[in-house]
Amino acid sequence: VDPNNPDMNMMVGKHYLEAGNWKKAIEHLTVAMMGTGVAKADTCMDACIALGKAAARAGDNAALQAAIDCLGKCAKGGEASVALERVHAKLFAGQFEDAAKDYDALLKEHGADACAGEAWYWYGVAQYQATKKPEGLMEAWQKLIETAPDSEWAKRASMTISK
């Protein structure tokens, strides 16, 4: 771990994440996240998201919280984009009920935002994961298809529904 080389830590951390070595992934990705800062917003976002995935799989709540906090600092876009990334972190951490509630709140507050289509898609996934019932998923995806029919997210939902 070289604190002066966030790019190398990012590459090594992602390797450990893919290999399933959560502890080493967290170690390297934390250093990468801390070394990138907002000057490298894309790299910072990648580090935050990868760290969140490793922390969720390892059950490391402190590292997960660091990843969630990081998203707010380096996320591009407006308030809705930052909120969406934070809710994604909960979903990927397996906090399905909380994620579903937060996607719902996000959609009520930012339903007209450009990221709403993505939020509708993942809202459906979170509802299904929380309840194991397809009704919430289907309702959310139908709403997505109605409100943003040309979006990539609506296309994904449509392909899945039609199978």
Secondary structure as the mmCIF struct_conf table of DSSP 4:
data_model
#
loop_
_struct_conf.conf_type_id
_struct_conf.id
_struct_conf.beg_label_comp_id
_struct_conf.beg_label_asym_id
_struct_conf.beg_label_seq_id
_struct_conf.end_label_comp_id
_struct_conf.end_label_asym_id
_struct_conf.end_label_seq_id
TURN_TY1_P TURN_TY1_P1 PRO A 3 ASN A 4
HELX_RH_AL_P HELX_RH_AL_P1 PRO A 6 ALA A 19
TURN_TY1_P TURN_TY1_P2 GLY A 20 GLY A 20
HELX_RH_AL_P HELX_RH_AL_P2 TRP A 22 THR A 36
HELX_RH_3T_P HELX_RH_3T_P1 VAL A 38 LYS A 40
HELX_RH_AL_P HELX_RH_AL_P3 ALA A 41 ALA A 58
TURN_TY1_P TURN_TY1_P3 GLY A 59 GLY A 59
HELX_RH_AL_P HELX_RH_AL_P4 ASN A 61 CYS A 74
BEND BEND1 GLY A 77 GLY A 77
HELX_RH_AL_P HELX_RH_AL_P5 GLU A 79 PHE A 92
TURN_TY1_P TURN_TY1_P4 ALA A 93 GLY A 94
HELX_RH_AL_P HELX_RH_AL_P6 PHE A 96 HIS A 110
TURN_TY1_P TURN_TY1_P5 GLY A 111 ALA A 112
BEND BEND2 ASP A 113 ASP A 113
TURN_TY1_P TURN_TY1_P6 ALA A 114 CYS A 115
HELX_RH_AL_P HELX_RH_AL_P7 ALA A 116 THR A 131
HELX_RH_AL_P HELX_RH_AL_P8 PRO A 134 THR A 147
TURN_TY1_P TURN_TY1_P7 PRO A 149 ASP A 150
BEND BEND3 SER A 151 SER A 151
HELX_RH_AL_P HELX_RH_AL_P9 GLU A 152 ILE A 161
TURN_TY1_P TURN_TY1_P8 SER A 162 SER A 162
#
